Amino acid sequence: RELLMERQRRIALIGDSILIEGVMRNLAKYPNLAIAHIDPASCDVMEALQGQMPELVISELDAPWQDSLFVLLREAPALAVIGLTSDSDKLTVLTSRQYATQTLQDLLQLVWH
């Protein structure tokens, strides 16, 4: 149990909004979180994410770099993305699972389950 508490989780926060700054400030209080801030105005988001290799990404859903996150989800299926919106008290969690499908029947099994 102590190992779980001591293990650092790598989190990348993307953006320069007040919302992201507030989340980053609050998460910084937890020593078991290794937080990296990616400022999209000063670097390529995809390149920075690949360099950081976070386990979790927190970003705003309506940001222009969101397409990069979908590419990254496809390349790193273990990654999770939390999307925030400033006009709502809800968040969206995106994860990527990959399934082997070779036939329409395989696809239909995924649709129905």
Backbone torsions as a table, in degrees:
resi	resn	phi	psi	omega
1	ARG	NA	-40.1	179.4
2	GLU	-63.9	-33.7	178.6
3	LEU	-62.6	-38.3	177.7
4	LEU	-62.4	-40.1	-178.7
5	MET	-70.0	-32.4	-176.3
6	GLU	-84.1	-23.1	-177.0
7	ARG	-64.8	129.4	178.0
8	GLN	-85.7	136.6	176.2
9	ARG	-105.0	128.7	-178.2
10	ARG	-85.8	121.5	-178.8
11	ILE	-126.0	134.6	174.7
12	ALA	-112.9	130.0	174.2
13	LEU	-108.4	128.4	-177.0
14	ILE	-113.0	127.0	173.7
15	GLY	134.0	170.5	-179.8
16	ASP	-129.8	21.5	-178.7
17	SER	-83.8	166.2	176.0
18	ILE	-62.9	-36.5	178.8
19	LEU	-60.0	-50.1	-179.8
20	ILE	-65.1	-40.7	178.5
21	GLU	-60.7	-41.0	179.2
22	GLY	-66.4	-42.3	177.8
23	VAL	-62.9	-43.5	-179.3
24	MET	-62.8	-43.0	179.7
25	ARG	-61.2	-41.6	-179.9
26	ASN	-72.2	-39.6	178.8
27	LEU	-68.4	-26.9	-179.5
28	ALA	-63.9	-15.2	179.6
29	LYS	-73.4	-14.7	-176.3
30	TYR	-101.8	112.4	-175.4
31	PRO	-66.8	-18.2	-179.1
32	ASN	-87.7	8.6	175.3
33	LEU	-110.6	121.7	174.4
34	ALA	-95.0	106.5	-171.4
35	ILE	-103.5	129.0	174.8
36	ALA	-117.1	132.0	177.2
37	HIS	-102.4	127.8	178.4
38	ILE	-112.1	117.4	179.1
39	ASP	-95.7	109.9	-176.0
40	PRO	-65.9	-15.9	178.6
41	ALA	-76.8	-20.7	-175.1
42	SER	-115.1	-2.1	179.8
43	CYS	-155.9	167.1	174.9
44	ASP	-78.5	120.5	-174.7
45	VAL	-60.3	-47.3	-177.5
46	MET	-61.9	-44.6	179.6
47	GLU	-63.5	-41.9	179.3
48	ALA	-65.3	-40.8	178.7
49	LEU	-64.7	-41.6	178.9
50	GLN	-65.2	-33.7	177.6
51	GLY	-73.0	-35.6	-178.6
52	GLN	-79.1	-33.8	-176.1
53	MET	49.9	57.4	-179.8
54	PRO	-74.2	161.7	173.7
55	GLU	-89.7	-23.1	-177.3
56	LEU	-143.2	137.8	176.9
57	VAL	-119.7	134.5	175.1
58	ILE	-118.8	127.1	-176.4
59	SER	-151.9	167.1	174.1
60	GLU	-84.5	139.4	-176.2
61	LEU	-67.8	-30.5	-176.0
62	ASP	-93.0	16.8	-178.4
63	ALA	-78.8	149.3	-178.3
64	PRO	-67.7	-15.9	-178.8
65	TRP	-92.8	8.8	-178.1
66	GLN	-58.6	-34.1	178.4
67	ASP	-57.6	-35.5	178.0
68	SER	-62.0	-34.6	-178.9
69	LEU	-68.2	-35.7	178.1
70	PHE	-67.2	-38.0	176.0
71	VAL	-63.4	-44.2	-179.6
72	LEU	-65.0	-38.3	177.0
73	LEU	-60.3	-38.3	179.6
74	ARG	-68.4	-37.5	-178.1
75	GLU	-80.4	-25.8	-177.6
76	ALA	-129.3	80.7	-174.1
77	PRO	-61.0	-20.0	179.5
78	ALA	-80.3	-11.2	-177.4
79	LEU	-74.2	145.9	172.3
80	ALA	-121.7	146.3	179.2
81	VAL	-123.3	129.6	172.8
82	ILE	-106.0	120.8	179.2
83	GLY	-102.5	128.2	-179.4
84	LEU	-109.6	150.6	171.4
85	THR	-128.0	137.7	-176.5
86	SER	-75.5	-18.7	-177.0
87	ASP	-100.0	17.0	-177.6
88	SER	-148.8	156.7	176.3
89	ASP	-96.5	16.9	-179.7
90	LYS	-110.2	155.4	174.0
91	LEU	-130.0	160.7	-179.2
92	THR	-119.2	132.2	177.4
93	VAL	-108.4	123.4	179.2
94	LEU	-111.6	132.2	174.4
95	THR	-133.0	165.5	-178.8
96	SER	-124.4	123.0	171.1
97	ARG	-120.7	137.2	179.9
98	GLN	-109.8	136.0	-178.7
99	TYR	-124.0	143.6	175.9
100	ALA	-83.1	119.4	176.7
101	THR	-130.2	128.4	178.5
102	GLN	-119.5	-17.0	-177.3
103	THR	-133.9	166.6	175.4
104	LEU	-61.9	-33.7	178.6
105	GLN	-62.2	-39.3	176.6
106	ASP	-60.6	-44.1	178.8
107	LEU	-63.6	-44.1	179.8
108	LEU	-62.3	-35.4	176.8
109	GLN	-61.8	-38.2	177.8
110	LEU	-69.2	-37.8	179.8
111	VAL	-63.1	-41.0	-174.7
112	TRP	-85.8	-7.8	-179.7
113	HIS	-111.6	NA	NA
